[in-house]
């Protein structure tokens, strides 16, 4: 969804990835329902038979159908279209998301130097000047890598143009999303919400949208800000995601210097 689909989209293939992502979401919901049903206390043999018939069997069928579509449609299409460099790009970024069931130990390896290091556009020592000061490229890169939040910028054409790569990532991001339509970066069921936020920002009806969720024991705060130029023109949208679990747990005051162990 985050590595293979962006490359397909570059090739002009958008329909099948979106349909398959929607089906993936349906399968995930079915697996969650199965997990929930099996965790109920006091299940009898009859209950288990019912869960197997009504929940497990449809989930298994849905999984098998998706595997069939991947093996017969998605992967052959990608194999015929992608270059070795594109497969290498997917390979090098896969650890960001994790592997399916097992990590590969041997087999195909990507070409060397698949993704050349991005070099500073500025001459060495040159700085970007702002009204409140100036920063060199190295300082800017270090600043973005140090921020305790994840930033993602989407331009006025709804394309992802930049995201930070800090030490503690909230959500996985791959460099394959740069230049990608932001609508394609979200599961189909949430695209309507994305579209509404962008439209509200673009027309000036709103400037901020925020959400907070609990995920794997963490409390996450996600905010979207309309980015505007000096004349108020819409330049894009900034997403700011932060793990505020520790902040919410703070109590009292700390007025003296104390480092965390």
C-alpha positions, 0 to 999 in steps of 0.5 A: 500500500505504501511502497508498491502502490506509489510506483504503480501510480507513477506509471498511471495505474491508480484504479487497481491499487485503490480497489485492493486497498479497500479490500485489504481494509475489509479483510483487516476488519474481519480479522479484528472481528475474529480476534474479538470473538475468540477473546470472549469469555465462557465460549462453549463448543457451540459458540466456537462452531458459530464463530468458525462458521460466521466469522472465521470462514468468511475471513479465511475466504477473503484472505484467500481471495486477496492472495489470489488477486495479488498473485494473479493480477497485482504482482505480475503487473508490477513485475512487468512494469517495474525496473530493477531500480524501482524494485530496489527502491521498494526493497530499501524502504521495506524495513520501515514497514516490516515484513509479512510473517517472516523476514527474507534471508536470501535471494534477490538483492537490489542494484547498488546505489539504488537511491543516491544520497540527496545532496544539499542544493545550497553551496557549502556554508550558504544559508537560507535567510528568513525575517527572523534569522538564517540557517544553513542546509546542515542546520535545517536538516539537523533541526528537522531530524531533532524535532519531537514531532512528525511533519508532512507538507502537502502542496496546493496541488495536494501532492506530498512534498516533504516529511521529516525523518526524526528518531521516533516516528509516529507513523511510517513514511517512505520516500516513495510518497514524495510527489504522490497525491495525498489522497492516495496515501490514505485508505479509501474509507478515509479519503472523504475526510482528507478531501473535506479538510483540504477543501475547507483549507483551500477555500479559507473556511478553516485553518486547523483540524485536529484529532487524537487517538490511542494506538498501541498504548500511546496517545497520539495528537494529530493536527492539520494546519492550512499554510498560507502566503503573505497575501493569504493565498493557500500554499498547502497543508502541514500535518503535525503528529506527536506522541503526547503520552508522557506529556499527558502524564506530567504532574506538578512542576519541575523548576530545577535541571534534571536529566532523564536517565 
